[in-house]
Amino acid sequence: MASSDALLPISAREEDPLCPYTRLPMADPNQETHGRRRRPFKGLLAVSFGLLFIAFYVALIATHDGSRSNHAGIDEKETITSRARLAGVSEKSNDGLWKLSGDRNTPAFEWNNSMLSWQRTAFHFQPEQNWMNDPNGPLFYKGWYHFFYQYNPNAAVWGDIVWGHAVSRDLIHWVHLPIAMVADQWYDSNGVWTGSATILPDGSIVMLYTGSTDKAVQVQNLAYPEDPSDPLLLKWVKFPGNPVLVPPPGILPKDFRDPTTAWKTSEGKWRITIGSKLNRTGISLVYDTTDFKTYEKLDTLLHRVPNTGMWECVDFYPVSKIADNGLDTSVKGPDVKHIVKASMDDTRFDHYAVGTYFDSNGTWIPDDPTIDVGMSTSLRYDYGKFYASKTFYDQNKGRRVLWSWIGESDSEAADVQKGWSSVQGIPRTVVLDTKTGKNLVQWPVEEIKSLRLSSKQFDIEVGPGSVVPVDVGSATQLDIEAEFEINKESLDKIIRNASVVAEAEEFSCEKSGGSTVRGALGPFGFSVLATESLSEQTPVYFYVAKGKDSELKTIFCTDTSRSSVANDVIKPIYGSVVPVLKGEKLTMRILVDHSIVEAFGQGGRTCITSRVYPTSAIYGAAKLFLFNNALDATITASFRVWQMNSAFIHPYTEEAFRALTRT
């Protein structure tokens, strides 16, 4: 998960001079760290070395960035960035990344309340205020979907992490409940971090979570509902014998976190895996238990990949090779593959691989070792802003549902000004692509369609170099489903023409220069959240490139480089190759919800989530455009655009609860 300044004395954390916006008390939560805090007799040496290293690292980042915000009087060399890395956790602030070029003394953009108010989403889950990150322990219980999450109840920045809690009938409309667990024991006094739920055969629930102790050691703890008959699971009890697991020999005290949902072994035991690392090798430790209180560590690892760093938020689950339904976590068999996913602390990307699980010794191997978990070539759930994801098996509808933390891409100062930070992605179903057998397919849960209002159908032929306004009114909350066809004559001409450069092997969204760089067969797609003049816009598009073998490769991209004129915003170009099988049309779906854009290429084979912060393309000024920047190809686009209603997401009251019960 994540943490902040665990290496600082408690007295220093309570009145932290480095951050005037938030107080980081001794229960400095989400302190999911990987630092090297040693026992007292070695602590001084380790901490001193660590501080020297971090000071060098921060100075290097500041120099490389060329620009750091001086907004609101924060000392730019001692921001939350340095504290998080001091604690040894994945960074939670963007202040070391935004404005990667230019004058480092340039003042941050001056946001006004109207702009910031517009950024709050309408149908994505988020708390009423303050900071949120990882999804925790999602489950379906007695008619209700439960969602727990890492939450700071005191500020819009990372720290003081407890478990927020909300319930829903349909994964779309939510009522916030009281905080589920707080940092009130020695074994979690520095944070109640990420965990997972397991539903036992008798219907009872066990929750395993990582706590950061009063000595900043990561340990695993057990909790369970105080009243199992309560469908809302309002109160939770921590096992008196906690912690149930501590870092094993050879594992550093801050490299042991995020237990998975348990699955049943052939011997009738329960098995979990926990992320860690050995030097630069990312690993997944395996433990067996019969009662969730005592554990046996297996001598083998579930999996390991060199040079990938710390594995956070590991997930492990089966997928069917022959059907589109989800599977309970304990399912095994000849028609089943298993997914290993890990969140990479070094890069903040979620990587996965498809492979084979061996129950006898608790190991897993990838089908294709060249795209193993965490490699630069490996598959990702999402090629945009998407991290610390977690799935659960929804026994109510027989599906596996994926949640993910979608962090901000703006400055921390702007988050403090607006009073909140982060959203959750729309829950997605996740299955193995039975057509390719090599990748997952993700799609927004079907319940999101309940928010669709009026719609318009369009069938438009777009010539090379054309931009066409799409008349849908305000374009702030949209659901777009589209098919594209490239004129066959154009395709054949490009394939046969030897003078057309073969660029498929080298092309990437990130290095391409974005949607304005024109090729023979692309880019083409939509510009969402655009001004009338296109001074601000976020293009989502396909780019079809010719390979050296004259075969065509399709790339799916989102270009946020012109999404905002603000300078304190990270604006990357995201994307990756998307498999397109013979006879398939090119398809995309885009969910637009204020400051978040979720894009799904080819039915969800490649997904891209972006956070965008326009200053002018907001409210009624937000427009939608169809474009074709190809040099030589005419495109036919057939698409439907729905206006989207807002979801019901409210604090807990009897009236709100009754309203949710009726949905």
C-alpha positions as CSV (number, residue, x, y, z in Angstrom):
1,M,0.0,0.0,0.0
2,A,1.5,3.3,1.0
3,S,2.8,5.2,3.9
4,S,4.3,8.5,4.8
5,D,6.8,9.4,7.4
6,A,7.2,6.4,9.6
7,L,10.8,7.1,10.2
8,L,10.0,10.4,11.9
9,P,9.6,10.5,15.6
10,I,5.9,10.6,16.7
11,S,6.4,14.1,18.1
12,A,7.6,15.3,14.7
13,R,4.8,13.7,12.9
14,E,2.1,15.3,15.0
15,E,3.3,18.8,14.0
16,D,5.0,18.2,10.7
17,P,6.7,21.4,9.5
18,L,7.1,19.9,6.0
19,C,3.4,20.0,5.3
20,P,1.2,22.8,6.5
21,Y,-1.9,21.2,5.1
22,T,-2.2,18.0,7.1
23,R,-1.2,16.6,10.4
24,L,0.4,13.1,10.3
25,P,-0.1,11.7,13.8
26,M,1.3,8.6,15.3
27,A,-1.3,6.6,13.5
28,D,0.1,7.7,10.2
29,P,-1.8,5.2,8.2
30,N,-1.4,3.9,4.8
31,Q,2.1,3.7,5.7
32,E,2.6,0.8,3.5
33,T,6.3,1.0,3.3
34,H,9.2,-0.9,2.1
35,G,11.8,0.9,4.1
36,R,14.6,-0.5,6.0
37,R,13.8,0.3,9.6
38,R,16.0,-1.9,11.8
39,R,16.1,-2.9,15.4
40,P,17.4,-0.2,17.7
41,F,21.0,-1.3,17.8
42,K,21.2,-1.0,14.0
43,G,18.6,1.6,13.5
44,L,20.7,4.7,13.7
45,L,23.1,3.5,11.0
46,A,20.3,2.3,8.7
47,V,18.2,5.4,9.1
48,S,21.2,7.7,8.6
49,F,22.1,6.0,5.4
50,G,18.5,6.0,4.3
51,L,18.2,9.7,4.9
52,L,21.3,10.5,3.0
53,F,20.1,8.4,0.1
54,I,16.7,10.0,0.1
55,A,18.2,13.5,0.2
56,F,20.3,12.6,-2.8
57,Y,17.2,11.1,-4.6
58,V,15.0,14.1,-3.9
59,A,17.7,16.5,-5.1
60,L,18.1,14.4,-8.2
61,I,14.4,14.5,-8.9
62,A,14.2,18.2,-8.3
63,T,17.0,18.8,-10.7
64,H,15.7,16.5,-13.4
65,D,12.1,17.9,-13.2
66,G,13.3,21.4,-13.9
67,S,10.2,22.7,-12.2
68,R,8.5,22.2,-8.9
69,S,5.4,24.1,-7.6
70,N,6.0,26.8,-5.0
71,H,2.3,26.9,-4.4
72,A,1.0,27.8,-0.9
73,G,4.4,28.1,0.6
74,I,5.4,24.4,0.6
75,D,9.2,23.8,0.9
76,E,9.6,22.2,-2.5
77,K,12.6,20.1,-1.5
78,E,10.7,18.6,1.4
79,T,7.3,17.7,0.1
80,I,5.2,14.6,0.7
81,T,7.4,12.9,-2.0
82,S,10.4,12.8,0.3
83,R,8.4,11.6,3.3
84,A,6.8,8.8,1.4
85,R,10.1,7.5,0.1
86,L,11.6,7.9,3.5
87,A,8.9,5.6,4.7
88,G,9.8,3.3,1.8
89,V,6.4,3.2,0.1
90,S,5.1,3.8,-3.4
91,E,4.8,7.6,-3.9
92,K,1.3,9.1,-3.4
93,S,2.0,12.6,-4.6
94,N,2.6,13.9,-8.1
95,D,4.5,17.0,-7.0
96,G,7.8,15.4,-8.1
97,L,6.5,14.7,-11.5
98,W,4.3,17.5,-12.8
99,K,5.8,20.1,-15.0
100,L,8.7,18.0,-16.2
101,S,10.2,20.8,-18.2
102,G,10.5,24.6,-18.1
103,D,11.4,27.1,-15.4
104,R,11.2,25.4,-12.0
105,N,10.1,28.7,-10.5
106,T,7.0,29.0,-12.7
107,P,4.1,29.5,-10.3
108,A,1.4,26.8,-10.3
109,F,-1.9,27.4,-12.2
110,E,-4.4,29.4,-10.2
111,W,-7.5,27.2,-10.0
112,N,-10.8,28.8,-9.1
113,N,-13.6,27.1,-7.2
114,S,-15.7,26.7,-10.3
115,M,-13.0,24.7,-12.1
116,L,-12.3,22.6,-9.1
117,S,-16.0,21.9,-8.4
118,W,-16.4,20.7,-12.0
119,Q,-13.7,18.1,-11.5
120,R,-15.7,16.1,-9.0
121,T,-17.2,13.0,-10.7
122,A,-20.9,12.2,-11.0
123,F,-21.0,8.4,-11.2
124,H,-17.6,7.2,-10.0
125,F,-17.2,6.2,-6.4
126,Q,-15.4,8.6,-4.1
127,P,-15.8,9.8,-0.5
128,E,-17.5,13.1,0.3
129,Q,-14.1,14.6,1.0
130,N,-10.4,13.9,1.8
131,W,-8.0,11.3,0.5
132,M,-8.7,7.8,-0.8
133,N,-6.5,5.1,-2.3
134,D,-6.6,1.3,-2.5
135,P,-9.7,-0.8,-2.7
136,N,-9.9,-3.2,0.2
137,G,-11.9,-6.4,0.8
138,P,-14.8,-6.0,-1.7
139,L,-17.5,-8.6,-1.3
140,F,-21.2,-9.4,-1.7
141,Y,-23.0,-10.3,1.6
142,K,-26.6,-10.7,2.4
143,G,-27.9,-8.7,-0.6
144,W,-25.3,-5.9,-0.4
145,Y,-22.1,-5.1,-2.2
146,H,-19.5,-3.9,0.4
147,F,-16.6,-1.7,-0.6
148,F,-13.8,-0.9,1.8
149,Y,-11.0,1.5,0.9
150,Q,-7.9,3.2,2.2
151,Y,-9.1,6.6,3.6
152,N,-7.6,9.6,5.4
153,P,-10.5,11.2,7.3
154,N,-8.5,14.3,8.2
155,A,-7.1,15.7,4.9
156,A,-6.9,15.5,1.1
157,V,-3.4,14.1,1.2
158,W,-2.1,10.6,2.1
159,G,-1.8,9.8,5.8
160,D,-3.8,8.7,8.9
161,I,-5.1,5.7,6.9
162,V,-8.2,3.9,8.1
163,W,-10.8,1.7,6.3
164,G,-13.6,3.6,4.8
165,H,-16.8,1.6,4.1
166,A,-19.8,1.9,1.7
167,V,-22.6,-0.4,0.6
168,S,-24.6,-0.7,-2.6
169,R,-27.3,-2.9,-4.2
170,D,-25.8,-2.6,-7.7
171,L,-22.2,-1.4,-7.6
172,I,-23.3,2.1,-8.9
173,H,-25.4,3.7,-6.2
174,W,-23.7,3.9,-2.8
175,V,-24.3,4.9,0.8
176,H,-21.3,5.7,2.9
177,L,-21.2,3.9,6.3
178,P,-19.1,4.7,9.4
179,I,-15.4,3.9,9.3
180,A,-14.9,0.2,9.5
181,M,-11.5,-0.1,11.1
182,V,-9.2,2.5,12.7
183,A,-5.5,2.4,13.7
184,D,-6.0,1.8,17.4
185,Q,-3.7,-1.2,18.2
186,W,0.1,-1.4,18.5
187,Y,0.1,-3.8,15.5
188,D,-1.6,-1.2,13.2
189,S,-0.9,2.1,15.0
190,N,0.9,3.4,11.9
191,G,-1.9,2.4,9.5
192,V,-4.7,0.0,8.7
193,W,-3.5,-0.9,5.3
194,T,-4.7,-3.0,2.4
195,G,-6.4,-6.4,2.9
196,S,-8.8,-8.9,1.4
197,A,-12.0,-10.7,2.4
198,T,-12.6,-14.5,2.2
199,I,-16.1,-15.9,2.5
200,L,-16.0,-19.4,4.1
201,P,-18.4,-22.2,3.1
202,D,-20.7,-21.5,6.0
203,G,-21.1,-17.9,4.9
204,S,-18.9,-16.3,7.5
205,I,-16.3,-13.7,6.6
206,V,-12.6,-13.4,7.5
207,M,-10.7,-10.2,6.7
208,L,-6.9,-10.2,6.5
209,Y,-5.2,-6.9,6.4
210,T,-1.7,-5.4,6.7
211,G,-0.9,-3.2,9.7
212,S,2.1,-1.0,10.2
213,T,3.1,-1.4,13.8
214,D,4.3,1.2,16.3
215,K,7.8,0.2,15.1
216,A,6.8,0.6,11.5
217,V,7.0,-3.2,10.8
218,Q,4.5,-4.6,8.3
219,V,2.4,-7.5,9.8
220,Q,-0.7,-9.3,8.9
221,N,-3.8,-9.1,11.0
222,L,-7.2,-10.9,11.2
223,A,-10.6,-9.2,11.7
224,Y,-14.2,-10.4,11.4
225,P,-17.7,-8.9,11.7
226,E,-18.9,-8.3,15.3
227,D,-22.4,-9.3,14.2
228,P,-22.6,-11.7,11.2
229,S,-26.4,-11.3,11.1
230,D,-25.9,-7.6,10.2
231,P,-26.1,-7.2,6.4
232,L,-24.4,-3.9,6.6
233,L,-21.4,-5.2,8.6
234,L,-21.2,-2.0,10.6
235,K,-18.8,-3.2,13.3
236,W,-15.6,-5.2,13.0
237,V,-13.6,-7.0,15.7
238,K,-9.8,-7.4,15.6
239,F,-8.5,-10.8,16.6
240,P,-7.0,-10.6,20.1
241,G,-4.0,-12.7,18.9
242,N,-2.9,-10.3,16.2
243,P,-0.6,-10.1,14.4
244,V,-1.1,-13.6,12.8
245,L,1.9,-13.2,10.5
246,V,5.2,-11.2,10.8
247,P,7.9,-10.8,8.2
248,P,9.7,-14.1,7.8
249,P,13.5,-14.4,7.9
250,G,15.2,-12.7,5.0
251,I,12.3,-10.3,4.4
252,L,12.8,-6.7,5.5
253,P,10.2,-5.2,7.9
254,K,8.7,-2.9,5.3
255,D,8.5,-5.5,2.5
256,F,5.6,-7.6,3.6
257,R,2.1,-6.6,2.8
258,D,-1.3,-6.9,1.1
259,P,-2.6,-10.4,1.8
260,T,-4.9,-11.9,-0.9
261,T,-8.3,-13.6,-0.7
262,A,-7.7,-17.2,0.4
263,W,-8.4,-20.2,-1.8
264,K,-8.9,-23.8,-0.9
265,T,-6.1,-26.4,-1.6
266,S,-6.7,-30.0,-2.6
267,E,-5.8,-30.9,1.0
268,G,-8.6,-28.8,2.4
269,K,-6.4,-26.0,3.7
270,W,-6.7,-22.4,3.0
271,R,-3.9,-20.7,1.1
272,I,-3.0,-17.0,0.7
273,T,-0.1,-15.1,-1.0
274,I,1.6,-11.9,0.2
275,G,3.8,-9.5,-1.9
276,S,7.4,-8.8,-1.1
277,K,10.9,-8.6,-2.6
278,L,14.4,-10.0,-2.3
279,N,16.8,-7.4,-3.3
280,R,15.4,-6.4,-6.8
281,T,13.4,-9.6,-7.3
282,G,9.6,-9.2,-6.8
283,I,8.2,-12.2,-5.1
284,S,4.9,-13.6,-3.8
285,L,5.1,-15.6,-0.5
286,V,2.7,-18.4,0.1
287,Y,1.1,-19.5,3.4
288,D,-1.4,-22.3,4.3
289,T,-3.8,-22.2,7.2
290,T,-6.8,-24.1,8.6
291,D,-8.1,-21.4,10.9
292,F,-6.7,-18.1,9.7
293,K,-4.9,-17.7,13.0
294,T,-1.9,-20.0,12.6
295,Y,0.0,-20.3,9.3
296,E,2.6,-22.5,7.7
297,K,4.9,-20.8,5.2
298,L,5.6,-22.9,2.1
299,D,9.2,-23.3,1.1
300,T,8.3,-22.4,-2.5
301,L,7.2,-19.0,-3.8
302,L,4.0,-18.6,-5.8
303,H,6.2,-16.7,-8.3
304,R,9.2,-14.5,-8.6
305,V,10.5,-12.1,-11.4
306,P,14.0,-10.6,-11.2
307,N,14.5,-6.8,-11.5
308,T,10.8,-5.9,-10.9
309,G,11.2,-4.5,-7.4
310,M,8.6,-4.7,-4.6
311,W,5.3,-6.4,-5.4
312,E,2.3,-4.7,-3.8
313,C,-1.4,-5.7,-3.9
314,V,-0.8,-9.1,-5.4
315,D,-3.9,-10.8,-6.8
316,F,-4.4,-14.4,-7.7
317,Y,-7.5,-15.9,-9.3
318,P,-8.8,-18.5,-11.8
319,V,-10.3,-17.7,-15.2
320,S,-12.3,-20.0,-17.5
321,K,-10.7,-21.0,-20.8
322,I,-14.1,-21.8,-22.3
323,A,-16.8,-19.6,-20.8
324,D,-17.3,-15.9,-20.1
325,N,-18.4,-16.3,-16.5
326,G,-16.3,-15.6,-13.4
327,L,-15.0,-18.3,-11.1
328,D,-14.7,-18.6,-7.4
329,T,-11.1,-18.2,-6.2
330,S,-10.8,-21.8,-5.2
331,V,-11.8,-23.3,-8.6
332,K,-9.2,-25.5,-10.4
333,G,-9.3,-27.8,-13.3
334,P,-8.2,-28.5,-16.9
335,D,-10.4,-25.7,-18.3
336,V,-9.0,-23.1,-16.0
337,K,-6.0,-20.7,-16.2
338,H,-4.8,-18.6,-13.4
339,I,-3.9,-15.0,-13.3
340,V,-1.1,-13.5,-11.2
341,K,-1.2,-9.7,-10.9
342,A,1.1,-7.4,-9.0
343,S,1.2,-3.7,-8.5
344,M,4.7,-2.5,-9.1
345,D,5.9,-0.2,-6.4
346,D,8.7,1.2,-8.6
347,T,6.5,2.3,-11.5
348,R,2.9,2.3,-10.1
349,F,1.7,0.1,-12.9
350,D,-0.5,-3.0,-12.5
351,H,0.9,-6.0,-14.4
352,Y,-0.6,-9.4,-14.9
353,A,0.2,-12.6,-16.7
354,V,-1.8,-15.7,-17.7
355,G,-0.4,-19.0,-16.5
356,T,-0.7,-22.4,-14.9
357,Y,-1.0,-23.1,-11.1
358,F,0.3,-26.1,-9.4
359,D,-1.7,-26.8,-6.3
360,S,0.7,-29.5,-4.9
361,N,3.5,-27.1,-4.2
362,G,1.8,-23.7,-4.5
363,T,3.6,-22.5,-7.5
364,W,2.6,-20.8,-10.8
365,I,4.4,-20.4,-14.1
366,P,3.4,-18.0,-17.0
367,D,2.3,-19.3,-20.3
368,D,4.7,-16.9,-22.0
369,P,7.9,-16.1,-20.0
370,T,8.7,-13.2,-22.3
371,I,5.7,-11.2,-20.9
372,D,6.0,-12.3,-17.3
373,V,4.6,-10.1,-14.5
374,G,6.3,-6.8,-14.1
375,M,8.5,-6.9,-17.3
376,S,8.4,-3.9,-19.6
377,T,6.8,-6.2,-22.2
378,S,4.2,-7.6,-19.9
379,L,0.5,-7.1,-20.0
380,R,-1.3,-4.5,-17.9
381,Y,-4.9,-4.2,-16.7
382,D,-4.8,-0.6,-17.9
383,Y,-2.3,1.6,-19.6
384,G,-3.3,4.8,-18.0
385,K,-3.8,5.9,-14.4
386,F,-4.8,2.7,-12.6
387,Y,-3.1,1.1,-9.6
388,A,-3.5,-1.1,-6.5
389,S,-6.4,-3.0,-8.1
390,K,-8.3,-5.9,-6.5
391,T,-10.8,-8.4,-7.8
392,F,-13.5,-10.3,-6.0
393,Y,-15.8,-13.1,-7.0
394,D,-19.4,-11.9,-7.1
395,Q,-21.4,-15.0,-6.2
396,N,-24.6,-13.0,-6.7
397,K,-24.1,-12.8,-10.5
398,G,-21.3,-15.4,-11.1
399,R,-18.7,-12.8,-12.2
400,R,-15.3,-11.6,-11.2
401,V,-15.3,-7.9,-10.6
402,L,-12.2,-5.6,-10.7
403,W,-11.8,-2.5,-8.6
404,S,-8.9,0.0,-8.9
405,W,-7.7,3.2,-7.3
406,I,-7.6,6.0,-9.8
407,G,-5.3,8.7,-8.4
408,E,-5.0,12.3,-9.3
409,S,-2.7,13.7,-12.0
410,D,-2.8,17.3,-10.7
411,S,-0.8,18.9,-7.9
412,E,-1.2,18.2,-4.2
413,A,-1.9,21.8,-3.6
414,A,-4.9,21.7,-6.0
415,D,-6.2,18.6,-4.2
416,V,-6.0,20.4,-0.9
417,Q,-7.8,23.4,-2.3
418,K,-10.7,21.3,-3.6
419,G,-10.8,19.2,-0.5
420,W,-10.6,15.7,-2.0
421,S,-8.3,13.4,-3.9
422,S,-8.8,10.2,-5.9
423,V,-11.7,8.2,-7.3
424,Q,-12.3,4.5,-7.9
425,G,-12.7,3.2,-11.5
426,I,-16.1,1.9,-12.6
427,P,-16.1,-1.7,-11.4
428,R,-15.2,-4.0,-14.4
429,T,-16.0,-7.6,-15.1
430,V,-12.8,-9.5,-16.0
431,V,-12.5,-12.7,-18.0
432,L,-10.0,-14.5,-20.2
433,D,-10.3,-13.6,-23.8
434,T,-11.5,-16.9,-25.2
435,K,-10.8,-15.8,-28.8
436,T,-7.1,-15.2,-28.2
437,G,-6.5,-17.2,-25.0
438,K,-3.6,-14.9,-24.2
439,N,-5.1,-11.8,-22.5
440,L,-7.9,-10.6,-20.3
441,V,-11.0,-8.7,-21.3
442,Q,-12.4,-6.0,-19.0
443,W,-15.7,-4.3,-19.4
444,P,-17.8,-1.9,-17.2
445,V,-20.3,-3.8,-15.1
446,E,-23.7,-4.0,-16.8
447,E,-25.3,-1.9,-14.1
448,I,-23.7,1.2,-15.4
449,K,-26.2,1.2,-18.3
450,S,-28.9,2.1,-15.7
451,L,-27.5,5.7,-15.8
452,R,-28.0,6.1,-19.5
453,L,-30.4,8.9,-20.4
454,S,-31.1,10.2,-23.9
455,S,-28.9,9.0,-26.8
456,K,-28.1,9.8,-30.4
457,Q,-26.9,7.5,-33.2
458,F,-24.4,8.7,-35.8
459,D,-23.1,7.3,-39.0
460,I,-20.4,9.5,-40.4
461,E,-17.8,9.2,-43.2
462,V,-14.7,11.2,-42.3
463,G,-12.0,12.0,-44.9
464,P,-8.3,12.4,-44.2
465,G,-7.5,15.4,-42.1
466,S,-11.0,16.1,-41.0
467,V,-12.5,17.1,-37.6
468,V,-16.3,16.9,-37.2
469,P,-18.2,18.3,-34.3
470,V,-20.7,15.8,-32.7
471,D,-23.9,17.5,-31.6
472,V,-24.7,15.9,-28.2
473,G,-25.0,19.1,-26.1
474,S,-22.9,19.2,-23.0
475,A,-20.3,16.5,-23.1
476,T,-19.3,16.2,-19.4
477,Q,-21.1,12.9,-18.6
478,L,-21.1,10.5,-21.6
479,D,-21.1,6.9,-22.6
480,I,-19.9,6.4,-26.2
481,E,-19.9,3.1,-28.1
482,A,-18.3,3.2,-31.5
483,E,-17.3,1.0,-34.5
484,F,-14.8,2.2,-37.1
485,E,-14.1,0.9,-40.6
486,I,-11.1,1.9,-42.8
487,N,-12.0,2.2,-46.4
488,K,-11.0,-1.1,-48.0
489,E,-9.5,0.6,-51.0
490,S,-7.3,2.7,-48.7
491,L,-6.2,-0.4,-46.8
492,D,-5.2,-2.3,-49.8
493,K,-3.4,0.6,-51.3
494,I,-1.3,1.1,-48.1
495,I,-0.5,-2.6,-47.8
496,R,0.7,-2.9,-51.4
497,N,2.6,0.4,-51.4
498,A,6.2,-0.3,-50.7
499,S,6.9,3.4,-50.1
500,V,4.7,3.5,-47.0
501,V,7.1,3.3,-44.0
502,A,6.8,0.1,-41.9
503,E,6.6,1.6,-38.5
504,A,4.5,-1.0,-36.5
505,E,7.5,-2.4,-34.7
506,E,8.7,0.9,-33.4
507,F,5.4,2.8,-32.9
508,S,4.3,3.6,-29.3
509,C,1.6,6.0,-28.1
510,E,4.0,7.5,-25.5
511,K,6.7,8.4,-28.0
512,S,4.5,9.1,-31.1
513,G,3.9,12.8,-30.4
514,G,0.2,12.3,-29.9
515,S,-2.9,12.6,-32.0
516,T,-1.7,15.4,-34.2
517,V,1.2,13.3,-35.8
518,R,-0.3,11.9,-39.0
519,G,0.3,8.5,-40.5
520,A,-1.1,6.7,-43.5
521,L,-3.8,5.0,-41.4
522,G,-4.3,7.1,-38.4
523,P,-4.8,8.4,-35.8
524,F,-8.6,8.5,-35.8
525,G,-11.2,8.6,-33.0
526,F,-12.8,11.1,-30.7
527,S,-11.7,14.2,-28.9
528,V,-13.6,14.4,-25.6
529,L,-13.8,17.3,-23.1
530,A,-12.9,19.7,-25.9
531,T,-13.4,23.4,-26.3
532,E,-15.1,24.7,-29.4
533,S,-11.6,25.9,-30.6
534,L,-9.9,22.6,-29.6
535,S,-7.5,24.6,-27.4
536,E,-8.2,21.9,-24.8
537,Q,-9.1,18.4,-25.8
538,T,-8.4,14.8,-24.9
539,P,-8.3,12.5,-28.0
540,V,-9.0,8.8,-27.7
541,Y,-8.0,7.1,-30.9
542,F,-6.7,4.1,-32.9
543,Y,-3.5,4.2,-34.9
544,V,-3.0,1.5,-37.5
545,A,0.6,0.9,-38.5
546,K,2.1,-1.2,-41.2
547,G,4.7,-3.8,-40.1
548,K,7.9,-5.0,-41.9
549,D,5.9,-8.1,-42.9
550,S,3.2,-5.8,-44.4
551,E,0.8,-7.0,-41.7
552,L,-1.1,-4.3,-39.9
553,K,-0.9,-3.6,-36.1
554,T,-3.5,-1.6,-34.2
555,I,-2.6,0.7,-31.3
556,F,-5.1,2.2,-29.0
557,C,-4.2,5.5,-27.3
558,T,-5.3,8.4,-25.2
559,D,-3.5,11.7,-25.5
560,T,-3.9,14.0,-22.5
561,S,-1.1,16.4,-23.6
562,R,-3.6,19.1,-24.6
563,S,-6.3,18.2,-22.0
564,S,-5.6,21.3,-20.0
565,V,-3.7,24.6,-20.2
566,A,-2.8,24.3,-16.5
567,N,0.9,23.7,-15.9
568,D,0.6,21.8,-12.6
569,V,-0.9,18.7,-14.3
570,I,0.8,15.6,-15.5
571,K,-0.3,15.1,-19.2
572,P,1.0,11.9,-20.7
573,I,0.1,10.0,-23.8
574,Y,-1.1,6.6,-22.8
575,G,-1.7,3.4,-24.7
576,S,-0.6,0.0,-26.1
577,V,-1.2,-2.5,-28.9
578,V,-4.7,-3.9,-29.0
579,P,-5.3,-7.4,-30.6
580,V,-7.6,-7.2,-33.6
581,L,-8.6,-10.6,-35.1
582,K,-9.5,-11.2,-38.7
583,G,-12.9,-10.0,-39.7
584,E,-13.3,-7.7,-36.6
585,K,-14.2,-4.1,-36.9
586,L,-12.3,-1.6,-34.7
587,T,-14.4,-0.8,-31.6
588,M,-14.1,1.4,-28.6
589,R,-16.1,2.5,-25.7
590,I,-15.5,5.7,-23.7
591,L,-16.9,6.7,-20.3
592,V,-16.5,10.4,-19.7
593,D,-17.3,11.6,-16.2
594,H,-15.9,15.1,-15.5
595,S,-12.2,14.6,-14.7
596,I,-11.9,10.9,-15.5
597,V,-12.0,9.3,-18.9
598,E,-12.1,5.5,-19.2
599,A,-11.5,4.0,-22.6
600,F,-11.9,0.4,-23.7
601,G,-10.5,-0.9,-27.0
602,Q,-11.7,-4.0,-28.9
603,G,-14.2,-5.0,-26.2
604,G,-11.8,-4.3,-23.4
605,R,-8.7,-6.1,-24.6
606,T,-6.8,-2.8,-24.0
607,C,-8.0,-0.3,-21.5
608,I,-6.8,3.3,-20.7
609,T,-7.9,5.4,-17.8
610,S,-7.0,9.1,-17.7
611,R,-7.4,12.0,-15.3
612,V,-7.9,15.3,-17.0
613,Y,-8.3,18.8,-15.7
614,P,-9.6,21.2,-18.4
615,T,-9.9,24.9,-17.4
616,S,-12.3,25.9,-20.2
617,A,-13.8,22.6,-21.6
618,I,-16.1,22.3,-18.5
619,Y,-19.8,22.5,-17.9
620,G,-21.7,23.5,-21.0
621,A,-18.5,24.4,-22.8
622,A,-17.3,20.8,-23.0
623,K,-17.8,19.4,-26.5
624,L,-17.3,16.2,-28.4
625,F,-15.5,15.9,-31.8
626,L,-14.9,13.0,-34.2
627,F,-11.6,13.3,-36.1
628,N,-9.5,11.5,-38.7
629,N,-5.9,12.6,-38.9
630,A,-4.9,9.8,-41.3
631,L,-3.0,11.0,-44.4
632,D,-4.5,8.5,-46.9
633,A,-7.5,6.7,-45.4
634,T,-11.2,7.5,-45.2
635,I,-12.9,6.3,-42.1
636,T,-16.5,5.4,-41.5
637,A,-17.7,5.7,-37.9
638,S,-20.9,4.3,-36.6
639,F,-21.5,5.2,-33.0
640,R,-24.1,6.0,-30.3
641,V,-23.6,8.6,-27.5
642,W,-25.6,8.5,-24.3
643,Q,-25.9,11.3,-21.8
644,M,-25.3,9.9,-18.3
645,N,-27.2,10.5,-15.1
646,S,-25.5,11.0,-11.8
647,A,-25.2,8.1,-9.4
648,F,-26.8,8.2,-5.9
649,I,-23.7,8.4,-3.6
650,H,-24.7,9.8,-0.2
651,P,-23.6,9.8,3.5
652,Y,-25.4,7.4,5.8
653,T,-28.8,8.4,7.0
654,E,-32.0,6.4,7.4
655,E,-33.5,8.2,4.5
656,A,-30.5,7.5,2.3
657,F,-30.5,3.9,3.3
658,R,-34.2,3.5,2.5
659,A,-33.7,5.2,-0.9
660,L,-30.8,2.8,-1.7
661,T,-32.9,-0.2,-0.7
662,R,-35.5,0.8,-3.3
663,T,-33.0,1.0,-6.2
